[in-house]
Amino acid sequence: MRSGLDGQHNTLAPSTALTIIAFGVIVAGLVYGRQFLLPLALAIFLWNLMEAMVQGFSSAEIAHFRAPRWLATLLGIATVGLGFYLIFTILLGQVDAINAAMPRYLSRFQAMVADLTEWLGPDRAAKVRDALASIDVTKRLPGLIASTQSIIITALLIIAYIAFLFVEQGQVGTKIAAMFSDKRKAEEANELLEEISTSVRRYIWFKTIVSVLTGVACYVVLRFFDIDFAETWALLIFVLNYIPNIGSIVAVAFPCLLALVQFETLTPFLFLVTSLTLIQIAIGSVLEPMLMGKGLNMSPFAIILSLAFWGMIWGIAGMFLSVPILVIIMIVCAHVPKWRWVAVSLSKDGNIATEK
């Protein structure tokens, strides 16, 4: 009996060591290959969003007419293009307004700092003034310019990747069939890819709907309280809502902080915090689970871990991609018997039944 346990231990030890080494190599590859992998991952994310739109347009029936694939594709591309056009129009259209309002904000901010330093006392007040004086924006300009150039290059790469993904889409089934000599294995691989695509597109589509509703509802509240640049804040809320959990918190914080320097009293700030928080709770905790249903069935703790991991590896973009990547990992592990325990651990209730 002792020798049997020793033999099992001797077999498990190399397997565990290889798993740890493989995980380390993968993490290192993700970190050092960021410049190549991140644009590709973002392109796949956006391509899935556009593909979900294309499927929605092609399945919609108006007066017994259904749009063919090519027309649905054009409508999907036009919708995404219109969305980006509106984003840039909103942002560029408010540049002059921001410049005009900046002196007023600075004056209000200085008054708040004066009140704060008076409350803190002379010693701590001097430290606060020194800390504020040490902030030199000009030193950060070269880094901002370099970041802007990097963003433009990344955007061009993403557009190119999306174009080629649309071109190559029809050949995926043929390539998979050529990879496997066994027809059944080829069918299983196709089914696995289809399940991954369906789950990811379903998440992205419903998350987009929820983000739009959240952005519109918050915009109404921001306009009601006459918050400056309501369109920009609503757009930011829409974008950050793709980041699970913390995205909604950060999205609410920015316009509320602006309310502190825009108004002379705390009353608008308190009402704004309450209203935006209630919207996030109502849509994020009630409406979103109703739309998502039990299709994803992911553990909230696993989502937080995925958010922290991919945020550490790929920054803010990794946070946007954390849930789709988690969906892929769960589905793949659910189809591999040795890794099924991983899918069970990542699930909310242990139910990871796959479609047959």
C-alpha positions as CSV (number, residue, x, y, z in Angstrom):
1,M,0.0,0.0,0.0
2,R,2.8,2.3,0.9
3,S,4.6,1.7,-2.4
4,G,1.4,2.4,-4.3
5,L,1.0,5.8,-2.7
6,D,4.7,6.6,-3.3
7,G,4.3,5.7,-7.0
8,Q,1.2,7.9,-7.3
9,H,3.1,10.7,-5.5
10,N,6.1,10.3,-7.9
11,T,3.8,10.6,-10.9
12,L,1.9,13.7,-9.6
13,A,5.1,15.6,-8.7
14,P,6.5,16.0,-12.2
15,S,3.0,16.7,-13.6
16,T,2.5,19.5,-11.0
17,A,5.9,20.9,-11.7
18,L,5.3,20.9,-15.5
19,T,2.0,22.7,-14.9
20,I,3.6,25.4,-12.8
21,I,6.4,25.9,-15.4
22,A,3.9,26.0,-18.3
23,F,1.8,28.6,-16.4
24,G,4.9,30.7,-15.8
25,V,5.9,30.5,-19.5
26,I,2.4,31.5,-20.6
27,V,2.3,34.5,-18.2
28,A,5.8,35.6,-19.4
29,G,4.6,35.3,-23.0
30,L,1.5,37.4,-22.2
31,V,3.6,40.1,-20.6
32,Y,6.4,40.3,-23.1
33,G,4.1,39.7,-26.1
34,R,1.7,42.5,-25.1
35,Q,2.4,44.7,-28.1
36,F,1.4,41.9,-30.5
37,L,-1.3,40.1,-28.5
38,L,-3.3,43.0,-27.1
39,P,-4.3,44.6,-30.5
40,L,-5.2,41.1,-31.7
41,A,-7.3,40.4,-28.6
42,L,-9.1,43.8,-29.0
43,A,-9.7,43.1,-32.7
44,I,-11.3,39.7,-31.9
45,F,-13.4,41.4,-29.2
46,L,-14.6,44.1,-31.6
47,W,-15.1,41.6,-34.4
48,N,-17.3,39.5,-32.2
49,L,-19.3,42.7,-31.4
50,M,-19.7,43.4,-35.1
51,E,-20.5,39.8,-35.8
52,A,-23.3,39.8,-33.2
53,M,-24.7,42.9,-34.9
54,V,-24.5,41.2,-38.3
55,Q,-26.4,38.2,-37.0
56,G,-29.0,40.5,-35.4
57,F,-29.5,42.4,-38.7
58,S,-29.6,39.2,-40.7
59,S,-32.1,37.5,-38.4
60,A,-34.4,40.5,-38.2
61,E,-37.5,40.2,-40.5
62,I,-39.3,43.3,-41.7
63,A,-42.4,42.7,-44.0
64,H,-41.2,39.2,-44.7
65,F,-37.8,40.5,-45.8
66,R,-34.5,39.4,-44.3
67,A,-31.3,41.1,-45.1
68,P,-28.7,38.9,-46.8
69,R,-25.3,38.4,-45.3
70,W,-23.5,41.1,-47.3
71,L,-26.2,43.7,-46.4
72,A,-26.2,42.8,-42.8
73,T,-22.4,43.0,-42.7
74,L,-22.5,46.5,-44.3
75,L,-25.2,47.6,-41.7
76,G,-23.1,46.2,-38.8
77,I,-19.9,48.0,-40.1
78,A,-21.9,51.2,-40.6
79,T,-23.4,51.0,-37.1
80,V,-20.0,50.7,-35.5
81,G,-18.6,53.4,-37.7
82,L,-21.4,55.7,-36.8
83,G,-20.8,55.0,-33.1
84,F,-17.1,55.9,-33.3
85,Y,-18.0,59.0,-35.3
86,L,-20.5,60.2,-32.6
87,I,-17.8,59.5,-30.0
88,F,-15.2,61.7,-31.7
89,T,-17.8,64.3,-32.5
90,I,-18.8,64.6,-28.8
91,L,-15.3,64.7,-27.6
92,L,-14.0,67.2,-30.1
93,G,-17.1,69.4,-29.8
94,Q,-16.5,70.0,-26.1
95,V,-12.9,71.0,-26.2
96,D,-13.7,74.7,-26.4
97,A,-16.2,74.4,-23.6
98,I,-13.7,72.7,-21.4
99,N,-11.1,75.5,-22.1
100,A,-13.8,78.1,-21.3
101,A,-14.8,76.5,-18.0
102,M,-11.3,75.7,-16.8
103,P,-10.6,79.1,-15.1
104,R,-13.9,78.8,-13.2
105,Y,-12.9,75.3,-12.1
106,L,-9.5,76.4,-11.0
107,S,-10.9,79.2,-9.0
108,R,-13.4,76.9,-7.2
109,F,-10.6,74.3,-6.7
110,Q,-8.3,76.9,-5.1
111,A,-11.1,78.0,-2.8
112,M,-11.7,74.4,-1.8
113,V,-7.9,73.9,-1.1
114,A,-7.9,77.1,1.0
115,D,-10.8,75.8,3.1
116,L,-9.1,72.4,3.4
117,T,-5.7,74.0,4.5
118,E,-7.5,76.1,7.0
119,W,-9.1,73.0,8.5
120,L,-5.8,71.0,8.5
121,G,-3.7,73.7,10.1
122,P,-0.6,75.6,9.0
123,D,1.9,72.7,9.1
124,R,-0.2,70.3,7.0
125,A,-1.4,73.1,4.8
126,A,2.2,73.8,3.7
127,K,2.7,70.1,2.8
128,V,-0.5,70.2,0.7
129,R,0.6,73.3,-1.1
130,D,4.0,71.8,-1.8
131,A,2.5,68.6,-3.1
132,L,0.2,70.6,-5.5
133,A,3.1,72.8,-6.6
134,S,5.2,69.7,-7.5
135,I,2.7,68.6,-10.1
136,D,4.3,69.6,-13.4
137,V,2.2,68.8,-16.4
138,T,4.9,69.8,-18.9
139,K,7.1,66.9,-17.8
140,R,4.3,64.5,-18.8
141,L,3.7,65.9,-22.3
142,P,6.4,63.8,-24.1
143,G,4.9,60.6,-22.5
144,L,1.4,61.7,-23.5
145,I,2.5,62.4,-27.1
146,A,4.2,59.0,-27.3
147,S,1.0,57.3,-25.9
148,T,-1.1,59.1,-28.5
149,Q,1.1,57.8,-31.3
150,S,1.0,54.3,-29.9
151,I,-2.8,54.4,-29.7
152,I,-3.1,55.5,-33.3
153,I,-0.8,52.6,-34.5
154,T,-2.7,50.2,-32.3
155,A,-6.0,51.4,-33.8
156,L,-4.8,50.9,-37.3
157,L,-3.6,47.4,-36.5
158,I,-7.0,46.6,-34.9
159,I,-8.8,47.8,-38.0
160,A,-6.6,45.7,-40.3
161,Y,-7.1,42.6,-38.0
162,I,-10.9,43.0,-38.1
163,A,-10.9,43.3,-41.9
164,F,-8.9,40.0,-42.3
165,L,-11.0,38.2,-39.7
166,F,-14.1,39.0,-41.8
167,V,-12.3,37.8,-44.9
168,E,-11.1,34.6,-43.3
169,Q,-14.3,33.8,-41.4
170,G,-15.8,31.6,-44.2
171,Q,-12.6,29.3,-44.3
172,V,-12.5,28.4,-40.6
173,G,-14.6,25.3,-41.0
174,T,-12.6,24.0,-44.0
175,K,-9.3,24.6,-42.2
176,I,-10.5,22.7,-39.1
177,A,-11.7,19.8,-41.2
178,A,-8.2,19.7,-42.8
179,M,-6.5,19.6,-39.4
180,F,-8.2,16.4,-38.3
181,S,-8.2,13.1,-40.1
182,D,-11.1,12.0,-37.9
183,K,-14.3,13.6,-39.1
184,R,-15.9,13.3,-35.7
185,K,-13.0,15.2,-34.0
186,A,-13.3,17.9,-36.6
187,E,-17.0,18.2,-35.9
188,E,-16.3,18.4,-32.1
189,A,-13.7,21.1,-32.7
190,N,-16.2,23.1,-34.8
191,E,-18.8,22.7,-32.1
192,L,-16.4,23.9,-29.5
193,L,-15.5,27.0,-31.5
194,E,-19.2,27.7,-32.2
195,E,-20.0,27.4,-28.5
196,I,-17.2,29.8,-27.6
197,S,-18.2,32.3,-30.3
198,T,-21.9,32.2,-29.3
199,S,-21.1,32.7,-25.6
200,V,-18.7,35.5,-26.2
201,R,-20.9,37.3,-28.6
202,R,-23.9,36.9,-26.3
203,Y,-22.0,38.5,-23.5
204,I,-20.7,41.3,-25.6
205,W,-24.1,42.0,-27.1
206,F,-26.0,42.1,-23.9
207,K,-23.2,44.0,-22.2
208,T,-23.5,46.6,-24.9
209,I,-27.2,46.9,-24.5
210,V,-26.8,47.3,-20.7
211,S,-24.0,49.9,-21.2
212,V,-26.1,51.9,-23.6
213,L,-29.1,51.9,-21.2
214,T,-26.8,52.9,-18.3
215,G,-25.2,55.7,-20.3
216,V,-28.6,57.1,-21.4
217,A,-30.1,56.9,-17.9
218,C,-27.1,58.6,-16.4
219,Y,-27.1,61.3,-19.2
220,V,-30.7,62.2,-18.2
221,V,-29.7,62.6,-14.6
222,L,-26.6,64.6,-15.5
223,R,-28.7,66.9,-17.7
224,F,-31.3,67.3,-14.9
225,F,-28.6,68.5,-12.5
226,D,-27.1,70.6,-15.2
227,I,-23.6,69.0,-14.9
228,D,-21.1,70.3,-17.4
229,F,-20.1,68.1,-20.3
230,A,-22.9,65.6,-19.6
231,E,-22.4,64.0,-23.0
232,T,-18.8,63.2,-22.3
233,W,-19.5,61.8,-18.9
234,A,-22.4,59.6,-20.3
235,L,-20.0,58.4,-23.0
236,L,-17.4,57.6,-20.3
237,I,-20.0,55.7,-18.3
238,F,-21.0,53.7,-21.3
239,V,-17.3,52.7,-22.0
240,L,-16.3,51.9,-18.4
241,N,-19.4,49.8,-17.9
242,Y,-17.7,47.1,-19.9
243,I,-15.2,46.7,-17.0
244,P,-16.9,44.4,-14.4
245,N,-17.6,45.8,-10.9
246,I,-15.1,48.6,-10.6
247,G,-15.9,50.2,-14.0
248,S,-19.3,51.5,-12.8
249,I,-17.7,52.8,-9.6
250,V,-15.0,54.8,-11.5
251,A,-17.6,56.0,-14.0
252,V,-19.8,57.5,-11.3
253,A,-16.8,59.1,-9.5
254,F,-15.7,61.4,-12.3
255,P,-18.9,63.5,-12.8
256,C,-19.5,63.5,-9.1
257,L,-16.0,65.0,-8.5
258,L,-16.8,67.6,-11.2
259,A,-19.9,68.5,-9.3
260,L,-17.7,69.4,-6.3
261,V,-15.9,72.1,-8.3
262,Q,-18.8,73.2,-10.4
263,F,-21.2,74.1,-7.6
264,E,-20.8,76.2,-4.5
265,T,-22.6,73.7,-2.2
266,L,-22.5,70.0,-1.5
267,T,-26.2,69.4,-2.2
268,P,-25.9,68.7,-6.0
269,F,-22.9,66.5,-5.3
270,L,-24.8,64.4,-2.8
271,F,-28.0,64.1,-5.0
272,L,-25.8,63.2,-8.0
273,V,-23.9,60.5,-6.2
274,T,-27.2,59.0,-4.9
275,S,-29.0,59.1,-8.3
276,L,-26.1,57.6,-10.3
277,T,-25.4,54.9,-7.8
278,L,-29.1,53.9,-7.8
279,I,-29.0,53.7,-11.6
280,Q,-25.9,51.5,-11.5
281,I,-27.5,49.2,-8.9
282,A,-30.9,49.0,-10.7
283,I,-29.4,48.2,-14.1
284,G,-26.2,46.3,-13.0
285,S,-27.8,44.2,-10.3
286,V,-31.4,43.7,-11.5
287,L,-31.7,44.3,-15.3
288,E,-28.3,42.8,-16.4
289,P,-28.8,39.4,-14.6
290,M,-32.2,39.2,-16.2
291,L,-30.8,39.8,-19.7
292,M,-27.8,37.5,-19.2
293,G,-29.8,34.8,-17.5
294,K,-27.8,31.7,-16.5
295,G,-25.9,31.5,-19.8
296,L,-22.5,32.6,-18.4
297,N,-22.9,31.2,-14.9
298,M,-19.5,32.6,-13.7
299,S,-18.5,33.0,-10.1
300,P,-18.3,36.7,-9.0
301,F,-15.0,35.9,-7.2
302,A,-13.6,34.4,-10.4
303,I,-14.6,37.5,-12.3
304,I,-12.8,39.7,-9.8
305,L,-9.7,37.5,-10.0
306,S,-9.8,37.6,-13.8
307,L,-10.2,41.4,-13.7
308,A,-7.2,41.8,-11.4
309,F,-5.0,39.3,-13.4
310,W,-5.7,40.7,-16.9
311,G,-5.5,44.3,-15.5
312,M,-2.1,43.5,-14.1
313,I,-1.0,41.9,-17.4
314,W,-2.5,44.2,-20.0
315,G,-3.8,47.3,-18.1
316,I,-7.2,48.8,-18.7
317,A,-7.6,47.0,-22.0
318,G,-7.1,43.7,-20.1
319,M,-9.9,44.7,-17.8
320,F,-12.2,45.1,-20.8
321,L,-11.3,41.7,-22.1
322,S,-11.2,39.9,-18.7
323,V,-14.8,38.4,-18.8
324,P,-14.7,37.2,-22.5
325,I,-11.3,35.5,-21.8
326,L,-12.8,33.9,-18.7
327,V,-15.7,32.6,-20.8
328,I,-13.3,31.0,-23.3
329,I,-11.3,29.4,-20.5
330,M,-14.4,28.0,-18.9
331,I,-15.8,26.5,-22.1
332,V,-12.4,25.0,-23.1
333,C,-11.8,23.5,-19.7
334,A,-15.3,22.1,-19.6
335,H,-14.6,20.1,-22.7
336,V,-11.2,18.7,-21.5
337,P,-11.8,16.0,-18.8
338,K,-8.5,16.7,-17.0
339,W,-9.3,20.4,-16.7
340,R,-13.1,20.1,-15.9
341,W,-12.4,21.0,-12.3
342,V,-11.1,24.4,-13.4
343,A,-14.4,25.1,-15.2
344,V,-16.3,23.9,-12.1
345,S,-14.2,26.2,-9.9
346,L,-14.8,29.2,-12.1
347,S,-18.6,28.6,-12.3
348,K,-21.1,30.1,-10.0
349,D,-23.0,26.9,-9.0
350,G,-20.8,24.1,-10.4
351,N,-23.3,23.5,-13.3
352,I,-21.2,23.5,-16.5
353,A,-23.2,21.3,-18.7
354,T,-22.1,21.8,-22.3
355,E,-24.3,21.8,-25.3
356,K,-24.3,18.6,-27.4
